[in-house]
Amino acid sequence: MLHRRLVTFRHAVGSSLSLVRCSSGGQYKDVQLPDYNTSVEVDSHRLSRPQKPPPTLQWEGLKDLEERTKGSLIPETLKEMEEDENFKLTAAKLKEMGQKKMTREERKRRQRALSNLDIPNFETFWKVKRAENVEGVETEIEDSLRKKTVEILQANIGLYCNQACNHCFVESSPKRKEMMLQQTAERCLLILQNSPSIHTLDLTGGAPELCDQFRFLVRGAKELGKKIIVRSNLTSHLEPGQEDTAEFMRDHAVNVVASLPCYTAKNVNMQRGKGVFDRSIQALRKFNSLGYAEESSGLKLDLVYNPLGAFLPPPQGQLAEKYREELWNYFGIQFNELFTITNMPIKRFADFLYRRNELESYMELLVRNFNIHTVDNIMCRNLMNVNWNGKIYDCDFNQQLEMEIRKNGSQDPMTVYEISSAKEMEGMHIQTDSHCFGCTAGMGSS
């Protein structure tokens, strides 16, 4: 029986394949197999040394990260604010002019920049582009931008923050003490309860986790069956007294949208302050340890990238893959989605641009990359924004520029105390200004 299983080899001349003659049931067939080409000089066969596995990539500071990130970030933030020339200039100007006058001056600078470029105001520009009837664009014919069905209640519950980022359009810092009171938080929950169209409570700040009404609002929204998003700076979770905040968020199925403008320490610390990168990595690792970003957990951990300077973000999909590679290989961190946003030319970033003589060129960049596809779905369309003091705005950017919503032609600002349901906001005119080009450039800033 054994002889029937023997095979006879003969090499095909001029071919990289070998012909193999196999016996099968007394019949011989030639078949070509690509790798039957081992030399018959078996006395010369040698084994090579086994290859070492590739080295495991590891950030050199990972082993002592926990020790290095102990304690509060606030003393370092305050120190940088005292030493940074830009912060000192802004503080001196604020003391001299006051917040409202500074905001008006900032707006005039943007308008002047557009005027120098012979560009009309945002709403006129949008109408002109809409009239050009760009192929494939489906845009409602409206006399102005108007609010659709409100689906998201975004609450800025305080300006207090343990960081003072140089791009921050809210101008948060440890020195800002404004925070939402419980009676205002209760009105927000009442509106949520009376508004079936609202599916999401979006909490922002400052650092919302450090604000007084954070847990009250999360518990209340969870009881109402609403989806909850928290826009986190990550480092707040390492502040003394916040040791169980991540667990609290996990237990209430809170989705995290976390700011991380780069996957390297140099760029992050340059934009957000010394030591921020270390703490951000430590916080992300903690969220992962609690099940965030695991497919079966349902706990979402999304990251947000914004540019370091006066340029648009890279393509979102490609950058997401780069983030995945770097964060996993070096830190063992996983996340769900990466969102790229455009820096808004307001507040600290506007000051940054003006001092570098880049405001006009940045406004031109935004206008040049106007994307009409973004207009119908920008956040002001289906969102109501509530300030820490209860005033209602179209978006968080309008809030910082004090562009208040006024109901039925009244001069008094609309607040959570004047309405009981988001239904009352449908069809209202959306206030726009020159900064709105930031939400419609490229992939937008919503």
N, C-alpha and C positions, 0 to 999 in steps of 0.2 A: 504493500500500500504506500510505503514511503516514497518509492521511486515515482509514483504518479504525481507527487507534489513537488518534485524537483523542477527547477526553472533553469533554462539555458539562456545565457546573456550573450549578446553580440552588439557591439557598438556601431551605430550608424556613422559612416564616414561623412565629414563635413556638416554634421548636425549637432546641435546642442542637446538633442534628446537621445535617449537610449532605447533601443528596441529590446523588449523583453519577451522571450518565448515561454509561454506558460502552458503546462499540460493540464488539460481539463477533459476528463472522460475519454482519454486516449487521443484527443485532438490537440494540436498545437496551434496557438494563435500568436501573432506578433502585435504587441501594443507598445505605444510610446509613453514613457514616463520621464518627467523632466530631470529627476535628481538621482537616477541610478547611474552615477558616473564616478563612483569612488575608485581610486587607483587600486590595481591588483598588487602593487608593491606594498603589501601590508606591513612589511618590516619597517617602513619609513613613516608609518602613521604615528602622530604625536598628539597629545591633548594640550590645548592652550590653557593658560591660567584663567580661572573663573573671573568674570568681570565683577567689580564691586557695584552695588546698587548706587544710583545717583544720590548725592548727599541731600538730606532733608533740608529744605530751605527754612531758615529760622532767623527771625529778627534778633539781633544781638542783645537787645534790651528786654526780651520777653521774659527771661527767667526771673528778673527782679522787678517786673512791672507792678505787681501788687504792692510791694513795699514802697516803690517810688511814687505811687499815686495816692498814698494815704493823706488824709487831711484835706482842708478846704483849698479850692483854687482862688477864692476871693482875695486874699492878701496879695497874691501875685498879680491879679487883674488890677487891683487898685494901684499897685506900684507902677505897673505899665501905663496906666492912665495918667499918673502924675509925671511920668518921664517922657511920654510920647508927645512930640511937638504938635501933631495934628489935634490930639485931644485937648491940649492946652489952648490952642488957638480957638477951637470950637467953644470951649468953656468960657473963655474971655469974651467971645462974641455973644454968646448966649446971655451972659451977665449984662452986657452993654445994651443989647437990642431986645431981648425977650424972645420966647419961642415963636409967637405968632408973626412978629416982624421978620424973623429969620426965615420962616416958612414962605412968606410972601416974596422975600428977596430971592429965595431959591427958585420959586416958580417963575419969576421974571427972567432969571438967567436961562432957564430952559426955553421959554418963549422967545427970548432974544436969539438964542442959538438957532431955533427953527426959522425965525424971521430972516436971519443972515443967510440961511440956506434956501430961502424962498419957498418954504413949506408951510401949508395952512395948518389950522388946528386939527386935532385928531379926528373929530367927527366929520369934518368937511373932507379930509383926506380919505377916510373910509368910504364916504358916499361916492367920491370920484372913482375910487378903485372898484366899487361895486357896480357903478354904471358902465365900466369897461367890459362887464359881462365876461369875465375870465372863464374859459371853458372848464367845465367840470365843477364849478363852484355853486353850491346850493345855499343861497342866503335869502332869508325872508326880506320882503320889501317893507321896510319900516321907515318912518319919518325920522326916527332916532333910535339909538340902542335902548332897548327896554328889557326889564326883568321878566324872565320866564317863570315857570313853576319853581319855587324855592325848594331845593332838595338837601341843602347843607346849611347848618347854622355854625358859623365859625365864631368862636369867642376868644378874644384876646383878654385873658384874665389877669394880666399884670405885666408891668414893664421891668420888674425886678429880674435880674439875671446874674449869674456868677461869672459871666464873660462880658467882654466889651469888644465885639468883632468890628473890624474896620469897614465892613460892607453892610452893617446892620441898618436897615431902613427904619427900624423901630427905635433906634438909639437906646437900646437897653444897656444896663450895667448894674453893678451892685449898689450904685448910688440912687437908682430909681426905685422909689417906694410905692408907686401907684399900684393898687391891687383891687380886684373886684370884691365887693361886699356880698354877704350871704343873701341879702334881700334882692340884689341884682341877679345873683346866680339862680335864685328861686324863680324869678320872672323868666329867665332863659329856659328853665325846665318846664314852666307853664306853657311857653310858646311851643316847645318840643311836643308836649302832650297834646296840644290843640292843633298840631300841624301834621296830619298823616303823610303829607308829601315829603317831609324832612326825614331822611333815613340816616343821616350822619351828623354827629356832633364833632366838630373839629376844634381842638383846644390848642391855642398858641400863646405866645408871650413876646418878650421875655422868655424866661424858662418856666413854662406852665407848672411843672412838677414842684417848683419852689413857691408857688403862690397859694394863698390861704384856701381858696375854694376848689382846688384841684380835685381832691378826693370826693368832696360833696357832689360835684358835677358828674364825675365818672360814675359814682354809685347811682345817681338819679337817672342818668341817661341809660345805664345798663338795665335798670328796673323798667324803663319805658321800651326796652327792646331795640334801642338805637345802636347803630355802629359807632364806635368811638375811635377817633384818630388823635394822637398826640404828636405835635411837632417838637421834637426833642433836640437839645444840643448835646445830649449824651453825658457830658461831664457833670450835669446836675445830679446824676445818680450816685456820684461818688462824694457828694457833700455830706458832712456830718448830719445825721438825722434822717437821711434818705436811704438807709441801708435796706429797707424792705419795699421801696417804691416799685422796683422792677417786678417783684413778686405780686404786689398789689395790682399792677397793670396786667400781668399774666392772668391773675384770678378773675379779672373783669374783661378778659378778651380784648384788651386795648391794642389797636394797631399802632405801630411806631413808625413815624417818618422822621428819620434822623439826618442831621446835616453833617456831611463829611466831604469837604471840598477837594480832597486828594487822598491817595493811599500812601503818601509819604509824610514824614514828620515836618520836613522843612516848609512845604507849602501850607500845610494846615496851621502850623504855629505862626507863620508869617501873617496869615489872614485872621486867625482867631485867638492868638495869644500863646505865650510860652506855656508848655506843659499840656496843652489841649489835646494834642495827638495821643500822647500816652493814655490819658484818661478816656478818650473816645474809644480807643482799642479795648481798654479794660471793660468799659461799659458794654460794648458790642459782644465781647466774649461772655459776659454775664447773661445778656439776653439770649444768646445761643444756648447757654447751659440750661436755660429755663424752657427751651423748646421753640424759641422764636426762629422762624425761617425754615423749620422742619416741615416737610410737605404734609405730614399727617396731623400736625398740631393745630393748623388753622390760625396760627399766630403770625401775623405779617410783620416783617422788619424791612422797611424800604429805606434807601439812602437817597440823599439829595446832593447833587454837585452844582456849584455855581463858580463861574470863572474868577480867577485871581485879580484880573484887571479889566481894561476896557475892550473886551472882545467877546464874541459869542461862544457858547459852549460847543464842544465837539458833538458829532452824531451820537445820539443817546444809546442806540443798540451796541455800537462798537465800544463805547466807553464802558458800558455795563460789563462786557466780556473782560475788558482789561481790569476793572475793579475786582471781578470774581477771581481772576487768576492771581492777582497780587494779594488780596485779602485772605484767600484760602491757602496759598502756598506759604506765606510768611506768618500768618497769625491763626490759621485754622478757622477763619470767620466766614460764615455764609449769610446771605441776605436774599430777599425776594426780588425787588425791582430797584433800578436806579433811575431817578428822575433828574434831568438836566434843566436848569432854569437860567434865565437871563437876568443879570444884575439890573435892578431898577435904578434909574438915575435920580434918586431922591435921598434926602437926609445925609448920612455919613458917606455913602458912595458918591452922592452928588458933590459933596465938599471935596472928596478925594479927586474927582475928575476936574473940578474947577481949579484946584491948586496946581494940578499938573497941566493945565491948559488943554484938557482933553474933552471937555463937556460938549463942545460943538461937534467935534469929530465923532464922538460916541452917539450923539443924537442922529447924526447923518448915517451912521452904521445901522442903527435901529430902523430908521425910515427906509433905507436901501434894502433891508431884509424883511420888510413888511410882508406878512403871510396872511392873506385874506381868509384862508381856511381856518385860522384860529379864532376869528371874530365871533362866530356863532356859538363857540363852546368855551370861551374864556370864563373864568370863575365868577365874575360879577353877574353873569346871566342867571345862574341858578343858586346863588349863595347870598345869605345875609350875614353881615359881619357886625359883631357887637363888641364895643369897647369895654374896658374894665369899669367905666362909669355908667354903662347902660345905653349909650348913644349907638344908633344904628347907621351903618355905612354900606356902600356897595361892595367894598373889598377892604382888605387890610392896608393896602397902599393909600386909598382914599382916606382911611382913618388917620394915618400918620400926617396927611396933608390937610386934615380937618375939613374935608369936603363932605359935610354932613347931608343926610337925606332930610328933606323938609316935606311934610305931608300936606297935600292939597293946597299948595301955595303959601302955607304958613311960614313965618320967619323963624319959628321955633324948631329946633332939631327933633327928629323922631327918636324916641327911646323905647326900650322894652316895656316901659310903663304906659305907653300910648297904644300899643297893639297887643292882641292876645293870640293872633295866629299869623303865620307867614303868608296866608292867603291874601292878606291885605296889601302885600307888596307886589303882587303879580301885575305886570304891565306898567310899572312905574319907570319913569325915565332914569337911565343910568348916567351919572355924572362922569364926564371924561375930561381929560386934560393932556398935556404934552407927555406926561410919564406913561400914558397908556400905550405908547409905541413900544415900551418894554415888554408888554404882555402879548404883543402881536408880531414880534421879530423872531424869525426862525421858528423854533418849536414853542416859543412863548415863555412866560414866567408864572403861569398859573399852577 
